[in-house]
Amino acid sequence: MRFYNTLTRKKEEFVPITPGKVSMYVCGPTVYNLIHIGNARPMIVFDTLRRYLEYKGYDVNYVSNFTDVDDKIIKAANEEGVDPEVISTRYIAECKKDMEAMNIKPATTHPLATKEIGGMIKMIKTLIDKDYAYESDGTVYFRTRKFKEYGKLSHKNIEELESGHRKEKEAIKVTGEEQKEDPLDFVLWKPKKEGEPFWKSPWSEGRPGWHIECSVMAGKYLGKTIDIHGGGEDLVFPHHENEIAQSECCNGVPFANYWLHNAFLQIDKQKMSKSLGNFFTVREICNEYSGQILRFFTLTAHYRSPLNFAREIMQSAANSLERILTAADKLRSVISAAKEGELSKEETAKLEELKAFRKKFEEAMDDDINTADAITAIFDLVKFANVEVTSDGTKAFASAVLDELTQLCDILGIVLEAKEEELEPELAALIEERTAAKKVKDFARADAIRAELLEKGIELKDTREGVKWKRI
């Protein structure tokens, strides 16, 4: 298995610190509102990586935090006139609903920043003791230039950063950060402002900087050196760069061995923003399509490639996913109708072909989690199923093919058996009326009901097992 490591800018063979075990940290969302579809991409990508690692036999300790103290949370709380914890608690619950809709497994641990303040204070004290940090008027800063490897993840050098900061000197004076020793230094602890939540520390009543939160949570739940650290490419600098600096200066060992970053998601080839009117939450998209379609769409592109969201592309993803689901439905129908008995010699030979599909799938996933090619392998299997599995064969053969399809889709988090969805009582009554009409050969009424249901977004299909419906 090989991953593209942002740190080294090349694909590397994955060798975990402890054989058979994987420690993985992925930066989670700041919970001040419903998550947007940009948040969804890293969630889906790294959930899929976790699933594949587990499929390969690894015991995965997967940690993904919730940032539950932040300027945006405080602003939302002030606007509603409530405590910030009310906002964060509400949107953590909503985020978990959206994650469930996208079939994202809960992390081994979902730490909250506000519950780890003690660890952050302890880490900051250590950095001060080691002379990597200093206090000024209640604010604690990290001495960026003292970490000689600063910039090794983003591949920025100090001269580039210094040039950028020269333009910001006047802005720094305005924000009251002129007490920094160096413009490149970043905040580890900041004093409270009026109306903000705060915690007591040796330096001031205040709260931690953003970067220190992830270093502490990763260290507490995974150890001083972890196997994989993931997130969106927007976090490479400064967030992940600063995590490395403070963690390695505090602990004296490498922070993470493999750094994986997904590319941006664009909307109609533009950056998503509220000002452009192209900002979509996961909830909005799941109501229009489904969490499964959003997940499938996300995995149709390699995680390091830019992903363009457009409705025609989502519809294409929906159609492609439907092909897989239809093949699974057909296999289930064949299983219910096919004869019992042992596999024939022909069927035994055909089952050997399944190994080629799995091999192609694994080769794709082993090559830096290439889900796009893994999906191609699944469609090869779908084609095989549609051609080779018929009711003339045995239950055992059809079952083996369905089992193979189910296993490969499960690695990608694609659910083949839809949850039983309840239909509104008035629509269910119409379906019953149509069934009764067909029994008395009132086909005109049956057709009229079918058309009425279609207008209401319900498509009917008559099968040997009875009438089936789906939303369209």
C-alpha positions in Angstrom: 0.0 0.0 0.0 1.4 3.4 -1.1 0.3 6.9 -0.1 1.3 10.3 -1.5 3.0 12.0 1.5 2.6 15.8 1.4 5.7 16.0 3.6 8.0 14.3 1.1 6.0 15.1 -2.1 6.2 11.5 -3.2 4.4 8.1 -2.9 5.7 6.0 -0.1 5.1 2.5 1.0 3.0 2.5 4.1 4.7 1.0 7.1 2.9 1.6 10.4 4.8 2.3 13.7 3.3 -0.8 15.3 2.7 -3.8 13.0 -1.0 -4.5 12.6 -2.1 -1.2 14.1 -2.7 2.3 12.6 -3.1 5.6 14.4 -4.8 8.2 12.3 -5.9 11.8 13.1 -8.2 13.9 10.9 -9.1 17.5 11.6 -12.8 17.8 12.1 -15.2 20.7 11.6 -15.8 23.8 13.6 -19.3 23.4 14.8 -21.1 26.7 14.4 -23.6 25.8 11.7 -24.6 22.8 9.5 -21.6 21.3 7.7 -21.2 22.2 4.0 -20.3 19.8 1.2 -16.7 21.0 1.3 -16.5 19.6 4.9 -18.0 16.3 3.5 -15.0 15.5 1.2 -12.4 14.8 3.9 -14.9 13.0 6.0 -15.8 10.6 3.2 -12.2 10.3 1.9 -10.7 9.4 5.3 -13.6 7.2 6.4 -13.0 5.2 3.2 -9.3 5.0 3.9 -10.1 3.8 7.4 -12.5 1.1 6.0 -9.8 -0.1 3.6 -7.2 -0.3 6.3 -9.6 -2.3 8.4 -10.4 -4.6 5.4 -6.6 -5.1 5.1 -6.6 -6.4 8.7 -5.3 -3.3 10.6 -6.7 -2.3 14.0 -7.3 1.4 13.3 -7.4 4.0 16.1 -9.2 6.8 14.3 -9.5 10.2 16.0 -11.4 13.2 14.5 -12.1 16.2 16.7 -14.9 18.8 16.9 -13.6 22.3 17.3 -16.2 23.6 19.8 -14.7 26.9 20.8 -14.0 29.4 18.0 -14.7 33.0 17.0 -17.5 31.9 14.7 -19.2 29.8 17.4 -19.0 32.8 19.8 -20.5 35.1 17.1 -23.4 32.7 16.5 -24.0 32.4 20.2 -24.0 36.2 20.7 -26.5 36.6 17.8 -28.8 34.1 19.5 -28.2 35.3 23.0 -27.2 31.9 24.2 -24.0 30.3 25.7 -21.5 29.1 23.0 -21.9 25.5 24.3 -25.6 25.6 23.2 -24.4 26.3 19.6 -21.6 23.7 19.6 -23.8 21.0 21.2 -26.6 21.6 18.7 -24.3 21.5 15.6 -22.3 18.5 16.8 -25.6 16.6 16.9 -26.6 17.9 13.5 -23.1 17.0 12.1 -23.5 13.4 13.4 -26.9 13.1 11.5 -25.2 14.2 8.3 -22.3 11.8 8.8 -24.8 9.0 9.3 -26.6 10.0 6.1 -23.2 9.7 4.3 -22.5 6.3 6.0 -19.5 7.7 7.8 -18.5 5.5 10.7 -18.1 7.3 14.1 -14.5 7.8 15.0 -12.8 5.7 17.7 -12.8 9.0 19.6 -14.4 12.4 18.8 -12.6 14.7 21.3 -13.9 18.1 22.0 -11.5 21.0 22.3 -13.1 22.4 25.4 -12.6 19.2 27.3 -8.9 19.2 26.6 -7.9 22.7 27.9 -5.8 21.2 30.7 -3.6 19.3 28.3 -3.2 22.5 26.1 -2.0 24.5 29.1 0.4 21.8 30.0 1.8 21.7 26.5 2.2 25.5 26.4 4.0 25.4 29.7 6.5 22.9 28.3 7.1 25.0 25.2 7.8 28.0 27.4 10.1 26.0 29.6 12.0 24.9 26.5 12.2 28.5 25.3 10.0 27.8 22.2 7.3 30.1 23.4 6.9 33.3 25.4 4.2 35.3 27.1 3.4 39.0 26.4 0.5 40.8 28.1 -1.4 37.6 28.7 -0.9 36.2 25.2 1.5 33.3 24.6 3.3 33.1 21.2 5.3 30.3 19.6 8.8 31.3 18.4 8.4 30.1 14.8 11.9 30.9 13.7 13.4 28.8 16.5 12.0 25.6 14.9 14.6 25.1 12.1 12.4 22.8 10.0 9.5 25.2 9.9 7.9 25.1 6.4 8.9 21.5 5.7 5.2 20.4 5.2 4.1 23.3 3.0 7.5 23.7 1.5 7.6 27.4 2.2 10.8 29.0 3.4 11.2 31.7 6.0 12.2 34.3 3.4 8.8 33.8 1.6 6.9 34.0 4.8 8.8 37.1 5.9 8.0 38.9 2.6 4.4 38.2 3.1 4.4 39.4 6.7 6.0 42.8 5.7 2.8 43.7 4.0 0.9 42.8 7.1 2.8 44.9 9.6 0.3 47.8 9.7 -2.5 45.3 10.1 -0.7 43.7 13.0 -0.5 47.1 14.7 -4.2 47.6 14.3 -5.0 44.1 15.8 -2.8 44.8 18.8 -0.3 42.0 18.0 2.7 44.3 17.9 3.9 42.7 21.2 5.1 39.8 19.1 8.9 39.3 19.0 8.6 38.3 15.4 5.8 38.8 12.9 6.0 35.0 12.0 5.2 33.9 15.6 1.7 32.4 16.1 -0.7 32.4 19.1 -0.8 29.5 21.6 -3.0 31.2 24.2 -5.0 34.5 24.0 -6.7 36.6 26.7 -10.5 36.7 26.8 -12.5 39.5 25.3 -15.8 40.8 26.7 -18.5 38.2 26.5 -16.2 35.3 25.5 -15.9 32.0 27.3 -12.6 31.6 29.1 -10.4 29.3 31.2 -7.9 30.2 33.8 -4.2 29.8 32.9 -0.9 31.0 34.4 -0.8 33.8 31.8 -4.4 35.1 31.6 -8.1 34.1 31.7 -8.6 33.2 28.1 -8.6 30.4 25.6 -6.2 28.4 23.4 -5.2 29.1 19.8 -6.6 26.9 17.2 -3.4 25.0 16.3 -2.5 23.8 19.8 -5.9 22.1 20.1 -5.2 19.4 17.4 -1.6 18.8 18.7 -2.9 18.0 22.2 -5.8 15.9 21.1 -3.7 13.9 18.6 -1.0 13.4 21.3 -3.4 12.3 24.0 -5.4 9.8 22.1 -2.8 8.5 19.6 0.7 9.1 21.1 3.6 11.5 20.4 4.2 10.1 16.9 1.2 9.0 14.8 1.0 7.1 11.5 -1.3 9.2 9.4 -2.5 12.8 9.7 -5.2 13.8 7.2 -7.3 16.8 6.2 -8.1 19.2 3.4 -5.3 20.9 1.5 -6.4 24.2 2.9 -5.0 23.1 6.3 -1.5 22.4 5.1 -0.5 26.0 5.9 -0.6 27.3 8.5 -2.6 24.8 10.6 -0.7 21.6 10.0 2.6 23.4 9.6 2.1 24.9 13.1 0.9 21.6 14.5 4.2 20.0 13.4 6.3 22.9 14.9 4.7 23.0 18.3 4.4 19.1 18.6 8.0 18.3 17.6 9.5 21.1 19.7 7.5 19.9 22.7 8.0 16.2 22.3 11.4 16.0 20.5 10.1 13.3 18.0 8.4 13.4 14.6 4.7 14.3 14.9 3.2 12.2 12.0 4.9 9.9 9.4 2.4 10.3 6.6 0.5 13.5 5.7 -2.5 13.0 3.4 -4.5 15.9 2.0 -7.6 16.0 -0.2 -8.0 18.7 -2.9 -10.7 21.3 -2.9 -14.3 20.8 -3.9 -15.6 23.5 -6.4 -19.1 24.4 -7.3 -19.6 24.7 -11.1 -15.8 25.2 -11.4 -15.9 28.1 -8.9 -14.8 28.3 -5.2 -17.8 27.8 -2.9 -18.8 30.9 -1.1 -22.0 32.5 0.3 -21.3 35.7 -1.6 -21.5 33.8 -4.9 -24.7 32.1 -3.9 -23.2 28.7 -4.5 -22.9 27.6 -0.9 -24.6 24.2 -0.1 -24.9 22.3 3.1 -24.7 18.5 3.2 -28.3 18.6 4.5 -29.5 20.5 1.5 -27.8 18.1 -0.9 -29.0 15.0 1.0 -32.6 16.3 0.8 -32.3 16.7 -2.9 -30.3 13.6 -3.7 -29.2 11.4 -0.8 -26.1 10.9 1.4 -25.2 7.8 -0.5 -25.2 9.6 -3.8 -23.1 12.4 -2.3 -20.6 9.8 -1.0 -20.5 8.0 -4.4 -20.0 11.3 -6.3 -17.1 12.2 -4.0 -15.4 8.8 -4.5 -15.6 9.0 -8.3 -12.6 11.3 -8.4 -9.2 10.6 -6.9 -9.0 12.4 -3.5 -6.0 14.6 -4.6 -7.8 15.8 -7.7 -10.0 18.8 -7.6 -13.7 17.8 -7.4 -16.3 19.8 -9.3 -19.8 19.8 -8.0 -22.6 20.4 -10.5 -26.1 19.1 -10.7 -25.6 17.3 -14.0 -22.5 15.6 -12.5 -24.5 14.7 -9.3 -27.3 13.3 -11.6 -24.7 11.2 -13.5 -23.4 9.9 -10.2 -26.9 9.0 -9.1 -27.5 7.1 -12.4 -24.2 5.3 -12.0 -25.0 4.3 -8.4 -28.4 3.2 -9.6 -26.8 0.7 -12.0 -25.0 -0.9 -9.1 -28.1 -1.0 -6.9 -30.2 -2.4 -9.8 -27.6 -5.2 -10.3 -27.8 -6.0 -6.6 -31.6 -6.1 -6.7 -31.4 -8.4 -9.8 -29.1 -10.7 -7.9 -31.4 -10.9 -4.9 -34.3 -11.7 -7.3 -32.3 -14.5 -8.9 -31.4 -15.9 -5.5 -35.1 -16.0 -4.5 -36.0 -17.8 -7.7 -33.0 -20.0 -8.5 -32.7 -23.6 -7.6 -30.9 -25.1 -4.6 -27.9 -27.3 -5.2 -24.2 -27.4 -5.5 -22.2 -25.2 -7.9 -21.9 -26.6 -11.4 -18.4 -26.9 -12.9 -19.2 -24.0 -15.2 -20.2 -21.8 -12.2 -17.1 -22.9 -10.2 -15.0 -21.8 -13.2 -16.8 -18.5 -13.5 -16.4 -17.7 -9.8 -12.6 -17.8 -10.4 -13.1 -14.7 -12.5 -14.3 -12.8 -9.4 -10.7 -12.9 -8.1 -9.7 -10.6 -11.0 -12.2 -7.9 -10.0 -11.1 -8.0 -6.4 -7.4 -7.9 -7.5 -8.1 -4.8 -9.7 -10.0 -3.2 -6.8 -7.2 -3.8 -4.3 -4.5 -2.6 -6.7 -6.4 0.7 -7.2 -6.9 1.2 -3.4 -3.3 0.2 -2.7 -2.2 2.9 -5.1 -2.8 6.0 -3.0 -6.5 5.2 -2.4 -7.5 5.5 -6.0 -11.3 5.1 -5.5 -12.1 6.2 -9.1 -10.3 3.1 -10.4 -11.8 0.9 -7.6 -15.3 2.0 -8.7 -14.3 0.9 -12.3 -13.5 -2.6 -10.9 -16.9 -2.6 -9.3 -18.6 -1.8 -12.6 -16.7 -4.7 -14.2 -18.2 -6.9 -11.6 -21.6 -5.5 -12.2 -21.3 -6.2 -15.9 -20.2 -9.8 -15.1 -23.2 -10.2 -12.8 -25.7 -8.9 -15.3 -24.4 -11.3 -18.0 -23.5 -14.4 -16.1 -26.0 -14.7 -13.3 -29.5 -16.0 -14.4 -32.3 -17.8 -12.8 -31.1 -21.0 -14.7 -28.2 -21.1 -12.3 -27.9 -22.0 -8.7 -28.7 -19.9 -5.6 -25.1 -20.6 -4.5 -23.6 -18.9 -7.6 -25.9 -15.9 -7.4 -25.2 -15.6 -3.7 -21.4 -15.7 -4.2 -21.6 -12.9 -6.8 -23.8 -10.7 -4.6 -21.5 -11.3 -1.6 -18.5 -10.2 -3.6 -20.3 -7.1 -4.8 -21.5 -6.3 -1.3 -18.0 -6.7 0.2 -16.3 -4.4 -2.3 -19.0 -1.7 -2.0 -18.9 -1.9 1.8 -15.2 -0.9 1.7 -16.2 2.3 -0.1 -19.1 2.8 2.3 -21.7 2.1 -0.4 -24.8 0.4 1.0 -26.4 -2.0 -1.5 -29.5 -2.8 0.6 -31.5 0.4 1.1 -33.0 0.9 4.5 -36.8 0.3 4.5 -38.3 3.7 3.9 -41.8 4.5 5.1 -44.2 5.9 2.5 -46.6 8.7 3.4 -50.0 7.0 4.4 -51.9 8.7 1.6 -49.4 7.5 -1.1 -49.4 4.0 0.4 -53.2 4.0 0.2 -53.0 4.9 -3.5 -50.6 1.9 -4.2 -53.1 -0.4 -2.4 -55.9 1.0 -4.5 -53.9 0.4 -7.7 -53.2 -3.2 -6.7 -57.0 -3.7 -6.0 -57.8 -2.1 -9.4 -55.5 -4.4 -11.2 -57.1 -7.4 -9.6 -60.5 -6.5 -11.0 -58.8 -5.6 -14.4 -59.6 -1.9 -14.0 -56.4 -1.0 -15.9 -57.5 2.6 -16.7 -57.7 3.4 -12.9 -54.4 1.5 -12.3 -52.7 3.6 -15.0 -54.2 6.8 -13.6 -52.9 6.1 -10.1 -49.4 5.3 -11.5 -49.4 8.6 -13.3 -50.6 10.4 -10.2 -47.9 8.9 -8.1 -45.2 9.7 -10.7 -46.3 13.4 -10.5 -45.7 13.1 -6.7 -42.2 11.8 -7.2 -43.0 8.1 -6.7 -42.1 5.6 -9.5 -43.7 2.1 -9.4 -42.3 -1.1 -10.8 -44.3 -4.4 -11.0 -42.2 -7.4 -10.1 -42.8 -11.1 -9.4 -42.5 -10.3 -5.7 -45.2 -7.5 -6.0 -45.1 -3.8 -6.7 -42.0 -1.9 -5.7 -41.6 1.9 -5.4 -38.8 4.4 -5.3 -38.6 8.2 -5.0 -37.4 10.0 -8.1 
